[in-house]
């Protein structure tokens, strides 16, 4: 009889979560080596999450740095009850919310160009996948906030539905429903976008 085996990606993520949590706990007592490993293990996930949640890749790196700064500032309170990934993403969520509040309170001195147009102007648009990436950001931005968050947490960051539910504070069924509706909306938008091209072909 063989033991059940997790899919490779899930097993790898579980291993990364366990290691990142151990590194966070070690970093809490001042281990700089562990702190570096903790940042490296979860930096990409935080960056992806804040980029999609904020809808602004231009500020994603600043928000990611802010997230880790906050995390290290409160690391002494981290006890490992939840995974370091879940704990860190909750901090990232607050960092994004605070940035929205700060931006709303700050008076606008001048009109600024649309960030997507600015990105398109400075990036080499001939790179494979560039236009697809911009299109995906456009599609995700059209989703309601709670559906976009559920989709990004499970489909981009890679949390399970149970982890996403714990993270967002809503039932697992609600997360599944939001992801399902987000996926259906994205598919519908893709079909609508492709329809004119098919007619002119």
C-alpha positions in Angstrom: 0.0 0.0 0.0 1.4 3.4 -1.0 0.9 6.6 0.9 -1.1 9.4 -0.8 1.1 11.9 -2.4 0.3 15.6 -2.7 0.5 17.2 -6.1 4.1 18.4 -6.6 3.1 22.1 -6.5 1.1 21.8 -3.4 3.8 19.6 -1.7 6.4 22.2 -2.6 4.3 25.1 -1.3 3.7 23.2 2.0 7.4 22.7 2.3 8.1 26.3 1.6 5.4 27.4 4.1 6.9 25.2 6.8 10.4 26.5 6.1 9.3 30.2 5.9 7.4 29.8 9.2 10.5 28.3 10.9 12.7 31.1 9.5 10.3 33.7 10.7 10.4 32.2 14.2 14.2 32.1 14.1 14.4 35.6 12.8 12.3 36.7 15.8 15.2 36.0 18.0 17.6 38.0 15.9 18.9 35.4 13.4 19.8 37.6 10.4 20.5 34.5 8.2 16.9 33.2 8.9 15.5 36.7 8.2 17.1 36.7 4.8 15.7 33.3 4.0 12.2 34.4 5.2 12.2 37.4 2.8 13.5 35.4 -0.1 10.9 32.6 0.4 7.9 34.9 0.4 9.0 38.1 -1.5 7.5 36.9 -4.8 4.1 36.0 -3.3 3.8 39.3 -1.5 4.8 41.3 -4.6 2.2 39.4 -6.8 -0.5 39.9 -4.2 0.0 43.6 -3.6 0.4 44.3 -7.4 -3.0 42.6 -8.1 -4.7 43.9 -5.0 -3.6 47.5 -5.5 -4.0 47.4 -9.3 -0.8 49.5 -9.6 2.4 47.7 -10.5 4.2 51.0 -10.2 3.8 51.0 -6.4 4.0 47.2 -5.9 7.7 47.2 -4.9 7.2 50.0 -2.4 4.2 48.2 -0.9 6.2 45.0 -0.7 9.0 46.7 1.2 6.4 48.4 3.5 4.9 44.9 4.1 8.2 43.4 5.2 9.1 46.5 7.2 5.8 46.1 9.1 6.4 42.4 9.5 9.8 42.8 11.0 8.4 45.5 13.3 5.9 43.1 14.7 7.8 39.8 14.3 8.2 39.6 18.1 4.4 38.9 18.2 4.5 36.2 15.6 4.0 32.8 17.3 3.6 30.5 14.3 0.0 29.6 14.9 -0.7 30.4 11.3 1.8 30.0 8.5 4.2 32.9 8.0 2.8 33.3 4.4 -0.8 33.8 5.7 0.5 36.2 8.4 2.5 38.2 5.9 -0.3 38.4 3.4 -2.6 39.8 6.1 0.0 42.5 6.7 0.3 43.2 3.0 -3.5 43.6 2.8 -3.4 46.2 5.5 -0.5 48.0 3.8 -2.5 48.2 0.5 -5.6 49.4 2.4 -3.5 52.1 4.2 -2.0 53.2 0.9 -5.5 53.7 -0.5 -6.5 55.7 2.5 -3.4 57.8 2.3 -3.9 58.5 -1.4 -7.5 59.4 -0.9 -6.6 61.9 1.9 -3.8 63.5 -0.1 -4.9 66.3 -2.4 -4.1 65.8 -6.1 -1.9 68.6 -7.3 -2.0 67.7 -10.9 -3.4 65.2 -13.3 -1.1 62.2 -13.7 -1.0 59.9 -16.7 -2.7 56.6 -16.5 -0.2 54.1 -15.1 -0.9 51.4 -17.7 -0.3 53.8 -20.5 3.0 54.8 -18.9 4.0 51.2 -18.4 3.2 50.4 -22.0 5.3 53.4 -23.2 8.4 52.4 -21.3 8.3 48.6 -21.6 9.5 46.8 -24.8 6.1 45.7 -26.1 7.7 43.1 -28.3 8.5 40.8 -25.4 6.6 37.5 -25.4 3.6 37.7 -23.1 3.8 41.4 -22.5 0.4 42.2 -24.1 -1.2 39.2 -22.4 0.1 40.4 -19.0 -1.3 43.9 -19.6 -4.6 42.4 -20.8 -4.9 40.2 -17.7 -4.3 43.2 -15.4 -7.1 45.0 -17.3 -9.5 42.0 -16.9 -8.7 41.6 -13.2 -9.3 45.3 -12.5 -12.8 44.9 -13.9 -13.7 42.4 -11.2 -15.3 43.4 -7.9 -12.7 43.7 -5.2 -13.7 40.6 -3.2 -13.7 38.4 -6.3 -10.4 39.7 -7.5 -8.9 39.1 -4.1 -10.2 35.6 -3.9 -9.0 34.9 -7.4 -5.5 36.3 -6.8 -5.0 34.5 -3.5 -5.9 31.1 -4.9 -4.9 31.3 -8.5 -1.9 33.6 -8.4 -0.5 33.4 -4.9 -1.5 29.7 -4.6 -3.3 29.6 -1.3 -5.8 26.7 -0.8 -9.5 27.7 -0.6 -9.3 26.9 3.2 -6.3 29.2 3.6 -7.9 32.0 1.6 -11.0 31.7 3.7 -9.0 32.0 6.9 -7.2 34.9 5.5 -10.2 36.9 4.3 -12.4 35.8 7.2 -15.2 34.3 5.2 -16.5 30.7 4.7 -14.7 28.4 2.3 -17.9 28.2 0.2 -17.9 31.9 -0.2 -14.3 31.9 -1.5 -15.1 29.0 -3.9 -18.1 31.0 -5.2 -16.1 34.2 -5.6 -13.3 32.4 -7.5 -15.8 30.6 -9.7 -17.6 33.8 -10.5 -14.3 35.6 -11.1 -13.2 32.8 -13.5 -16.5 32.9 -15.3 -16.3 36.7 -15.7 -12.7 36.5 -17.0 -13.7 33.8 -19.5 -16.7 35.9 -20.6 -14.5 39.0 -21.0 -11.9 37.1 -23.0 -14.6 35.7 -25.4 -16.0 39.2 -25.8 -12.6 40.6 -26.6 -11.8 37.8 -29.1 -15.2 38.1 -30.9 -14.4 41.3 -32.9 -11.0 39.9 -33.9 -12.7 36.7 -35.1 -15.1 38.7 -37.2 -12.4 40.7 -38.9 -10.2 37.7 -39.6 
